[in-house]
Amino acid sequence: QEAGLYGENGIMPIRRQLKQNNIQTPMLLSFFSNLNLSSFHRIEFITLFGLVLSIFMIIFKCLRTTFFFFILWLIYYSCFQVGGLFLWFQWDTLLLEAGFLTCIVAPLRIIYLSKRKQLIENNDNDFYHDRIVLWLIRWLAFRLLFASGIVKLSGYDRTWWNLTAMFYHYQSQCLPTPLSYYAHHISQWLHSLSTAFVYMIMSGTAILFFSPLRQHRLWAFYFQTFLQILILLTGNYNFFNLLTIFLCLSLVDDKWLNSWNFKSTVKNQNQKKSSLKNIEIIVKWIINLVLIFVYVYLTIKWFGIKWNSNKNLIETKIMFTPKQFDLFLKRFVPVCIFIGWCSLIFTITKALTQSIKRPKKFYKKLFHLIITAFYSIIAICLFFISLIPFSVIEKNTLQALPGELQTWYNKYEQYHIFNAYGLFRSMTGVDGRPELIIEGAFESTNSKGLQWKEYEFQAKPGILSHSPTFVAPHQPRLDWQMWFAALSNYQHEAWLANFLYRLLTNQNEVLKLIKYSPFANKPPKYLRVMLYRYNFTELGSSNWWKRELLTREWFPTISLDTQWFIDYIKHQDILQIKSKTIESSVLVTYLQAIRSFSDKINPILFTWFPVCFAFIILILKKCLYSTSNYYVKSRQSYQTVSTLDDKDESNHRSNNVDDHTGKILGKQHRGKTDQQRKNN
């Protein structure tokens, strides 16, 4: 999508972004300034480089180090800096923060990988700081999910408080899927019940992330993963749900991985004495039963869940007031911070203790103690600074934090390694989803007037008979911005005028961002934007959507002869550029050839292709390794399991190197073997 969004003749050219918005040139763009490329082709080059590097990092384990993960983070951050509103989504900032933490989780040097393999074989978990850095991933997952549940109530949106939000959500979300249509038509009481469970799963089980008991963390992982899969099936949120699931993998351990036949980093420890183990099992069962009882009791109490025998349905209603919720939040957010802090201190203490106790030699003790202490300091710093964006959900807690933390947060805020999260604070499209429809027309040649024809986008609703589609993990960035624009007015959506100008000029790279243009051969003379209200049809209808016109012209009719429009385009500095002689280089030729090839591939397939290609190579490597390993083991097994007669025969042959000596030694050998057989 880069060419259509950020190219020289795209919707928001990078050169314009850097010039008008006073954005500091990203470091990578400055680094490649000597390549004699435009800013767009430089960002295109580093994106392609990041794509290739990612494939190699999936295939080759030796590349999964801090250095290469930092390069990937730097590439995405450079794109984010110049991406503007098309890259300004919550999952983009989440990917930046998760990518930064991945740099810390990954080993520092390639030599660590071979050393780590030896330690695994020797049953010696020598990298004691691993549990500390993985805790940071767990803390990020907690902040994301806990806040995502809380903001739905702290925003005081009527639909979230009435537990009717899910009734509107499936059709009003940006890009529905085919399953959204059927989920929308389930019973109202199921919508209310599912809304209550969204709260209890997202925020209610998130606190279990820091439980000292393994089973509680696994329960939280299962619940959160189940919810993310449901969201993924009923909505196109690109890579957000997959990334959230991967963050939740920090809740599982090696024993769980072994149960799925994944390679563990730690072998099973010696079993405890049976009597102590039985007592431990009983205590854990009691704790688990108490936890289940408390969770079910609070769910029923807070959401008034009860069975209505007259209507044969489950009734659900929030039983607390906004004032009570504010009081609860004021008390509970500091408790969450305290629990997180205790969990971090416990993790650090355990890692430091093991770094001293396990190594046998003094210099190893000192080395691992220093390394573990270093990562402990990093974890503590990241934890405290992240409290600023986390506490945004409760202003009293935010104001109580030391001012130094706010200073440090402001200093590093531009890198987006600490972010505030919380999706769907308010529910839009309660009366139906507003949808912008762009129409074009040629100049009228008869008395019938202008014949308007609609443009069709990749995934957003348009033609009434067209089904919603699955596009995740691909994100059609233009389709998403059209959804936001429909909730606003064109005076606040400056980019839309740029987009319409590109349609009037039939700019090829921009047309590739949409699915169908009725003016592919000849650009339209006029364009206009209409505002409709879309709703799902009833089950059994021949169409998926029904619509009604809300505004005659959301954006007034324009053409290339409309003076105020052309003046605005000149002011935006996006007039069509015919050529760029400065870019006549071999590298640009290769980039254009690669783009020409990629433009022929479906965007969804193109998104999956690099990952599938890398995993196919991994599977082939595994199969070849297993085959060769099996062959070697078979040869070894054949050679070691040999009969006594075979050994005699081989010894007899080796003794016949010299005729005279061989005869003497052969007779002696046969005499010994005959005696051995007799004794046996």
C-alpha positions in Angstrom: 0.0 0.0 0.0 3.0 2.3 0.3 2.9 3.6 -3.3 -0.8 4.6 -3.1 -0.5 6.1 0.3 3.0 7.7 0.4 4.3 7.7 -3.1 5.2 10.8 -5.1 1.6 10.7 -6.5 0.0 9.1 -3.5 -2.6 10.4 -1.1 -0.1 11.7 1.5 3.4 11.9 -0.2 6.3 11.4 2.3 8.0 14.4 0.9 5.0 16.5 1.8 4.9 14.9 5.3 8.5 15.8 6.0 8.2 19.3 4.6 4.9 20.6 5.9 4.6 18.8 9.3 8.2 19.6 10.3 8.9 16.0 11.0 12.5 15.1 11.8 13.9 12.9 9.1 14.0 9.3 10.5 17.5 8.0 11.1 17.2 5.2 8.5 16.0 7.7 5.8 19.0 9.9 6.6 21.3 6.8 6.6 20.3 5.9 3.0 20.5 9.5 1.8 23.6 8.7 -0.3 21.7 6.3 -2.4 20.4 9.1 -4.6 16.8 8.1 -3.9 13.6 10.0 -3.1 12.3 9.8 0.5 9.6 7.4 -0.7 11.9 5.0 -2.4 14.1 5.0 0.6 11.2 4.1 2.9 10.2 1.5 0.3 13.7 0.1 0.3 14.0 -0.3 4.0 10.5 -1.8 4.2 11.5 -4.4 1.6 14.8 -5.0 3.5 12.8 -5.5 6.7 10.5 -8.0 5.0 13.5 -10.1 3.7 15.2 -9.9 7.1 12.1 -11.1 8.9 11.9 -14.2 6.6 15.5 -15.0 7.3 15.0 -14.5 11.0 12.1 -17.0 11.0 14.2 -19.6 9.1 17.6 -19.1 10.9 17.7 -19.2 14.7 21.1 -17.6 14.8 19.6 -14.3 13.5 17.1 -14.0 16.3 19.2 -11.7 18.4 18.8 -8.3 20.0 20.7 -6.6 17.1 18.4 -7.9 14.3 15.2 -7.4 16.3 16.3 -3.8 16.9 16.8 -3.3 13.2 13.2 -4.5 12.6 11.9 -2.2 15.3 13.9 0.7 13.8 12.4 0.0 10.4 8.8 0.0 11.7 9.4 3.1 13.8 10.8 4.9 10.7 7.7 4.0 8.8 5.5 5.1 11.7 7.2 8.5 11.9 6.3 9.4 8.3 3.1 7.3 8.1 0.8 9.9 9.5 -2.8 9.0 10.3 -2.6 5.9 8.1 -0.2 4.3 10.6 -1.6 6.0 13.7 -3.6 3.0 15.1 -3.4 1.5 18.6 -2.0 -1.8 17.2 0.8 0.1 15.5 2.0 1.6 18.8 1.4 -1.8 20.5 3.7 -3.4 17.9 6.4 -0.8 18.6 6.2 -1.4 22.3 6.2 -5.2 21.9 9.0 -5.0 19.4 11.1 -2.9 21.8 10.6 -5.5 24.5 11.5 -8.3 22.0 14.9 -6.6 21.7 15.4 -7.1 25.4 14.0 -10.6 25.5 16.2 -11.8 22.6 19.8 -12.9 23.3 22.4 -10.1 23.0 25.0 -12.0 20.9 25.0 -14.9 18.5 27.4 -16.8 20.7 24.7 -17.0 23.3 22.7 -19.3 21.1 25.3 -22.0 20.9 26.0 -21.6 24.6 22.3 -21.8 25.4 22.1 -25.0 23.5 24.8 -26.6 25.6 23.2 -25.4 28.8 19.9 -26.9 27.8 21.6 -30.2 27.1 23.3 -30.0 30.5 20.0 -29.2 32.2 21.4 -25.9 33.4 19.3 -22.8 33.0 22.1 -20.4 33.0 20.3 -17.4 31.6 18.5 -16.4 34.8 17.4 -13.0 33.5 15.0 -14.7 31.0 12.2 -14.8 33.6 12.7 -11.1 34.2 12.4 -10.0 30.6 9.5 -12.3 30.0 7.7 -10.7 32.9 7.9 -7.4 31.0 5.9 -9.1 28.2 3.4 -10.3 30.8 3.1 -6.7 32.2 2.4 -5.3 28.7 -0.3 -7.9 28.1 -1.9 -7.1 31.4 -1.9 -3.3 30.8 -3.4 -3.9 27.3 -6.2 -6.2 28.3 -7.1 -4.8 31.7 -7.4 -1.3 30.3 -9.3 -2.5 27.3 -12.0 -3.8 29.6 -12.0 -0.9 32.0 -12.3 2.0 29.5 -15.6 0.6 28.2 -17.1 1.5 31.5 -15.0 4.5 32.4 -16.1 6.2 29.2 -19.7 6.1 30.5 -21.1 5.1 27.1 -24.8 4.2 27.4 -24.5 1.0 25.3 -21.7 -0.4 27.4 -23.5 0.3 30.7 -26.8 -1.1 29.3 -25.0 -4.2 28.1 -26.3 -3.6 24.6 -23.0 -2.7 23.0 -22.5 -6.1 21.3 -25.9 -5.8 19.6 -24.5 -2.8 17.6 -20.8 -3.8 17.5 -20.9 -6.5 14.9 -22.4 -4.2 12.1 -20.9 -0.9 13.2 -17.3 -2.0 13.5 -14.9 -0.9 10.8 -14.6 -4.1 8.7 -17.1 -6.8 9.6 -16.6 -10.5 8.5 -19.2 -12.9 7.2 -19.5 -14.3 10.7 -20.3 -10.8 12.0 -23.6 -10.9 10.1 -24.7 -14.1 11.9 -23.4 -13.0 15.3 -25.5 -9.8 14.9 -28.7 -11.8 14.6 -28.3 -13.9 17.8 -30.8 -13.2 20.7 -30.6 -10.0 22.6 -30.1 -11.7 25.9 -27.0 -13.5 24.4 -25.7 -10.1 23.4 -26.1 -8.8 27.0 -24.5 -11.9 28.5 -21.6 -11.8 26.1 -21.0 -8.1 26.9 -20.7 -9.0 30.6 -18.3 -11.8 29.8 -16.1 -9.4 27.8 -15.6 -7.4 31.0 -14.9 -10.4 33.2 -12.5 -12.0 30.7 -10.6 -8.9 29.6 -10.2 -7.2 33.0 -11.3 -10.0 35.4 -8.9 -12.6 34.4 -6.0 -10.2 33.7 -5.2 -9.9 37.4 -4.4 -13.7 37.3 -1.4 -12.9 35.2 0.6 -12.3 38.4 -0.7 -15.3 40.4 2.1 -17.4 41.9 0.1 -20.5 40.9 0.8 -21.9 37.4 -2.8 -23.1 37.0 -4.2 -19.6 37.4 -2.0 -18.2 34.7 -3.0 -21.0 32.4 -6.6 -20.3 33.0 -6.1 -16.6 32.2 -4.2 -17.6 29.0 -7.1 -19.9 27.9 -9.8 -17.3 28.6 -7.9 -14.4 26.9 -7.0 -16.6 23.9 -10.5 -17.8 23.5 -11.8 -14.2 23.5 -9.2 -13.0 21.0 -10.1 -15.9 18.6 -13.8 -14.9 18.8 -12.9 -11.3 18.0 -10.7 -12.4 15.2 -13.5 -14.4 13.6 -16.1 -11.7 13.9 -14.0 -8.6 13.0 -11.0 -7.7 10.8 -8.5 -6.2 13.2 -5.5 -7.2 11.2 -2.6 -8.4 13.3 -3.9 -7.1 16.6 -5.6 -10.3 17.9 -2.6 -12.5 16.8 -0.2 -10.1 18.5 -2.3 -10.1 21.7 -2.3 -13.9 21.8 1.5 -14.0 21.4 1.9 -11.6 24.2 -0.3 -13.9 26.4 2.2 -16.7 25.7 4.3 -15.2 28.4 1.7 -16.8 30.8 2.6 -20.4 29.9 5.8 -22.3 30.8 8.0 -25.1 29.5 5.8 -27.8 30.9 2.9 -26.5 28.8 5.1 -26.2 25.7 6.2 -29.8 26.2 2.6 -30.9 26.3 2.3 -29.5 22.7 5.6 -31.1 21.7 7.4 -27.8 21.5 11.0 -27.7 22.5 11.4 -26.7 26.1 14.3 -24.6 27.5 14.3 -26.4 30.8 14.1 -30.1 31.5 11.9 -31.5 34.1 13.2 -31.1 37.6 13.5 -33.9 40.1 10.1 -34.8 41.5 9.4 -34.0 45.1 8.6 -36.6 47.7 5.2 -38.1 47.2 3.9 -37.1 50.6 4.8 -33.4 50.2 3.5 -33.5 46.6 0.1 -34.8 47.7 -0.2 -32.1 50.3 0.7 -29.5 47.7 -1.9 -30.9 45.3 -4.6 -30.7 47.9 -3.8 -27.1 48.9 -3.8 -26.1 45.2 -7.2 -27.7 44.7 -8.6 -25.8 47.6 -7.2 -22.5 46.3 -8.5 -23.2 42.8 -12.0 -24.0 44.1 -12.1 -20.9 46.2 -11.0 -18.8 43.2 -13.6 -20.3 40.9 -16.3 -19.7 43.6 -15.2 -16.0 44.0 -15.1 -15.4 40.3 -18.5 -16.9 39.6 -20.0 -15.2 42.6 -18.7 -11.7 41.6 -19.8 -12.2 38.0 -23.4 -13.1 39.1 -23.4 -10.3 41.7 -22.0 -7.5 39.6 -24.0 -8.3 36.5 -27.2 -9.6 38.1 -27.2 -12.8 36.1 -30.4 -14.8 36.7 -32.6 -17.2 34.9 -36.1 -15.9 33.8 -38.3 -19.0 33.7 -41.2 -17.1 32.2 -39.2 -16.0 29.1 -36.8 -18.9 29.1 -33.7 -16.7 28.9 -30.8 -15.4 31.0 -31.3 -11.8 32.2 -28.2 -9.6 32.7 -28.0 -6.2 34.2 -25.1 -4.1 35.7 -25.9 -3.9 39.4 -23.5 -1.1 40.3 -23.7 2.6 39.6 -21.1 4.8 37.9 -20.2 6.4 41.2 -19.6 3.0 42.8 -17.5 2.0 39.8 -15.3 5.1 40.1 -14.7 4.4 43.8 -13.8 0.8 43.0 -11.4 1.9 40.2 -9.8 4.5 42.5 -9.0 1.7 45.0 -8.3 -1.2 42.6 -5.8 0.4 40.2 -3.3 1.1 43.0 -3.8 -2.5 44.1 -3.0 -3.7 40.6 0.2 -1.6 40.6 1.1 -3.0 44.0 0.5 -6.6 42.9 2.5 -6.0 39.7 5.4 -4.5 41.7 5.4 -7.5 44.2 5.4 -9.9 41.3 8.3 -8.2 39.7 10.3 -8.1 42.9 9.6 -11.8 43.5 10.7 -12.6 39.9 13.9 -10.5 40.3 14.7 -12.0 43.7 14.3 -15.5 42.4 16.5 -14.8 39.4 19.2 -13.2 41.5 19.2 -16.1 43.9 19.6 -18.7 41.2 22.3 -16.7 39.5 24.3 -17.0 42.7 23.5 -20.5 43.8 23.6 -22.5 40.6 26.9 -21.6 39.0 29.8 -23.6 40.7 32.7 -21.4 39.8 33.1 -17.9 41.4 33.7 -16.0 38.2 30.5 -17.5 36.7 28.6 -16.5 39.8 29.9 -12.9 39.5 29.2 -12.8 35.7 25.6 -14.0 35.9 24.9 -11.9 39.0 26.0 -8.8 37.1 24.0 -9.7 34.0 20.9 -10.5 36.0 21.2 -7.3 38.0 21.6 -5.3 34.8 18.3 -6.7 33.4 16.6 -6.2 36.8 17.4 -2.5 36.7 16.1 -2.2 33.1 12.9 -4.0 34.2 12.3 -1.8 37.2 12.8 1.4 35.1 10.4 0.2 32.4 7.9 -0.8 35.0 7.8 2.6 36.7 7.7 4.7 33.6 4.9 2.5 32.1 2.8 3.4 35.2 2.1 6.8 33.6 0.2 5.6 30.5 -1.4 2.7 32.5 -2.8 5.1 35.2 -4.5 7.2 32.6 -7.6 5.0 33.2 -7.8 6.5 36.8 -6.9 10.2 37.2 -6.4 10.1 40.9 -3.8 7.4 40.7 -2.1 9.3 37.9 -1.9 12.4 39.9 -0.5 10.5 42.9 2.5 9.3 40.9 5.9 11.1 41.4 6.5 13.9 38.9 9.8 12.4 38.0 8.1 9.5 36.3 6.1 12.0 34.1 9.3 13.7 33.2 10.9 10.4 32.1 7.8 9.4 30.2 7.7 12.7 28.3 11.3 12.2 27.4 10.7 8.8 25.7 7.1 9.2 24.6 8.1 9.9 21.0 9.5 6.4 20.7 6.2 4.8 21.7 7.8 2.2 23.9 5.3 3.1 26.6 1.6 3.5 25.5 -1.9 3.8 26.9 -4.3 1.3 25.6 -8.1 0.8 25.5 -10.2 0.1 22.5 -13.9 0.9 21.9 -14.3 3.5 24.7 -17.6 4.4 23.1 -19.8 2.6 20.7 -20.5 4.2 17.3 -23.2 3.4 14.8 -26.0 2.8 17.3 -28.6 3.7 14.7 -26.7 2.1 11.9 -23.2 2.5 10.6 -22.5 5.7 8.6 -20.8 4.9 5.4 -19.2 7.2 2.7 -19.9 6.3 -0.9 -17.7 7.9 -3.5 -19.4 8.4 -6.9 -18.1 9.6 -10.2 -19.6 10.7 -13.5 -18.6 11.7 -17.0 -19.8 14.9 -18.5 -23.5 14.7 -19.4 -24.2 14.4 -23.1 -28.0 14.1 -22.9 -31.0 15.4 -21.1 -30.9 12.6 -18.4 -28.2 14.5 -16.5 -25.1 13.0 -14.9 -24.9 9.2 -14.6 -23.2 8.5 -11.2 -21.3 5.3 -10.7 -19.9 4.0 -7.4 -16.3 3.1 -6.5 -15.9 -0.2 -4.6 -13.3 -0.6 -1.9 -11.3 -3.6 -0.8 -13.2 -4.5 2.4 -15.5 -1.8 3.6 -19.3 -2.1 2.9 -20.5 -0.6 -0.4 -22.5 -2.7 -2.9 -25.5 -4.1 -1.0 -25.2 -7.7 -2.3 -21.5 -8.0 -1.6 -20.6 -10.1 1.4 -18.2 -8.9 4.1 -14.8 -10.6 3.8 -11.9 -11.8 5.9 -8.8 -9.7 5.3 -6.8 -10.1 8.6 -3.9 -9.9 9.3 -3.9 -7.5 6.3 -5.2 -4.1 7.1 -6.6 -2.0 4.2 -5.5 1.3 5.6 -7.6 3.4 3.2 -10.7 1.5 4.1 -10.1 2.1 7.8 -9.7 5.8 7.3 -12.9 6.0 5.3 -14.7 4.5 8.3 -13.3 7.2 10.6 -14.1 9.9 8.0 -17.8 8.9 8.0 -17.9 9.7 11.7 -16.6 13.2 11.1 -17.0 15.9 8.4 -14.8 16.6 5.4 -13.3 19.8 7.0 -11.5 17.6 9.5 -10.4 15.0 7.0 -7.9 16.9 4.8 -6.5 13.7 3.3 -9.8 12.9 1.7 -9.5 15.9 -0.7 -6.1 14.5 -1.7 -7.7 11.1 -2.4 -10.4 12.6 -4.5 -7.8 14.5 -6.6 -6.0 11.3 -7.3 -9.2 9.7 -8.4 -9.9 12.6 -10.8 -6.5 12.1 -12.3 -6.9 8.3 -12.3 -3.6 7.9 -10.5 -2.7 4.2 -11.0 -1.0 3.5 -7.6 -4.0 5.0 -5.8 -6.5 3.1 -7.8 -4.7 -0.1 -6.7 -5.8 0.7 -3.1 -9.5 0.1 -4.1 -11.2 -3.0 -5.5 -13.0 -1.6 -8.5 -13.1 1.7 -10.4 -15.8 2.2 -13.0 -13.5 4.7 -14.7 -10.4 2.5 -15.3 -9.9 3.6 -18.9 -10.9 7.2 -18.6 -11.0 9.4 -15.5 -14.3 10.8 -14.4 -15.2 14.4 -14.9 -17.0 14.9 -11.6 -16.8 13.3 -8.2 -19.0 13.6 -5.1 -19.2 11.8 -1.7 -22.6 10.6 -0.3 -23.3 9.7 3.3 -25.5 6.6 3.9 -26.6 4.7 6.9 -25.9 0.9 6.5 -27.5 -1.9 8.5 -27.4 -5.7 8.2 -30.4 -7.2 6.4 -32.6 -9.8 8.1 -31.7 -13.5 7.8 -32.8 -15.0 4.6 -32.5 -11.8 2.5 -30.8 -11.8 -0.8 -28.6 -8.9 0.2 -26.2 -8.5 3.1 -26.8 -4.8 3.6 -29.6 -2.3 3.4 -29.0 1.5 3.4 -30.7 4.9 3.5 -29.3 8.2 2.3 -28.5 10.6 5.1 -26.8 13.5 3.3 -27.3 14.5 -0.3 -23.7 15.5 -0.7 -21.3 14.9 2.3 -18.5 16.4 0.0 -19.7 18.8 -2.7 -19.4 17.8 -6.3 -16.0 18.7 -7.7 -13.9 18.5 -10.9 -10.5 19.6 -12.0 -12.2 22.9 -13.1 -13.4 23.6 -9.5 -11.2 26.5 -8.6 -11.4 26.4 -4.8 -10.6 22.7 -4.9 -7.6 23.1 -7.1 -6.3 26.0 -5.0 -6.6 23.7 -2.0 -4.6 21.0 -3.7 -1.9 23.4 -4.7 -1.7 24.5 -1.1 -1.4 20.9 0.0 1.5 20.5 -2.5 0.3 17.2 -4.0 -0.1 18.2 -7.6 0.7 15.3 -10.0 4.4 14.8 -10.6 5.1 13.6 -14.1 8.7 12.3 -13.6 11.7 12.4 -11.4 15.0 12.4 -13.3 17.0 12.2 -10.1 15.9 8.6 -9.5 17.2 7.0 -12.7 19.2 4.4 -10.9 19.6 0.6 -11.0 18.2 0.3 -7.5 15.0 2.2 -8.4 14.6 -0.1 -11.4 14.7 -3.1 -9.2 12.3 -1.6 -6.7 9.8 -0.8 -9.5 10.1 -4.3 -10.8 9.5 -5.8 -7.4 6.5 -3.5 -6.9 5.1 -4.4 -10.3 5.3 -8.0 -9.4 3.7 -7.6 -6.0 0.9 -5.4 -7.3 -0.3 -8.5 -9.2 -0.8 -10.5 -6.0 -3.9 -10.3 -3.9 -3.1 -8.1 -0.8 -4.3 -10.9 1.6 -2.1 -13.5 -0.1 0.8 -11.1 -0.2 0.5 -10.6 3.6 0.5 -14.4 4.2 3.1 -15.3 1.6 6.4 -14.4 3.5 5.3 -16.2 6.7 4.1 -19.3 4.8 7.3 -19.4 2.7 9.5 -19.1 5.8 7.5 -21.9 7.6 7.7 -24.2 4.6 11.5 -23.8 4.6 11.5 -24.5 8.4 9.4 -27.7 7.8 11.7 -28.9 5.0 14.7 -28.3 7.2 13.1 -30.3 10.0 12.2 -33.1 7.7 15.6 -33.3 6.2 17.3 -33.2 9.6 15.0 -35.9 10.9 15.7 -38.1 7.9 19.4 -37.7 8.2 19.4 -38.1 11.9 17.3 -41.3 11.6 19.7 -42.7 9.0 22.7 -42.0 11.3 21.0 -43.6 14.2 20.0 -46.6 12.1 23.6 -47.1 11.1 24.8 -46.8 14.6 22.2 -49.2 15.8 23.1 -51.7 13.1 26.8 -51.5 14.0 26.4 -51.8 17.7 23.9 -54.7 17.7 26.1 -57.2 16.0 26.3 -61.0 16.7 29.4 -62.7 18.1 29.9 -64.5 14.8 30.0 -61.2 12.9 32.6 -59.9 15.3 34.7 -63.1 14.7 34.4 -62.7 11.0 35.5 -59.0 11.1 38.3 -59.8 13.4 39.4 -62.7 11.1 39.5 -60.5 8.1 41.5 -57.9 9.9 44.0 -60.5 11.0 44.8 -61.6 7.4 46.6 -58.4 6.4 49.9 -60.3 6.4 49.7 -64.0 5.2 52.2 -65.5 7.6 51.3 -63.4 10.6 47.6 -63.6 9.7 47.6 -67.4 9.8 49.2 -67.5 13.2 47.0 -64.8 14.7 44.0 -66.3 13.0 44.6 -69.7 14.6 45.1 -68.1 18.0 41.9 -66.1 17.6 39.9 -69.1 16.5 41.1 -71.0 19.5 40.1 -68.3 21.9 36.7 -67.9 20.3 36.0 -71.6 20.3 36.9 -71.7 24.0 34.5 -68.7 24.6 31.7 -70.4 22.8 32.3 -73.5 24.9 32.2 -71.5 28.1 29.1 -69.7 27.0 
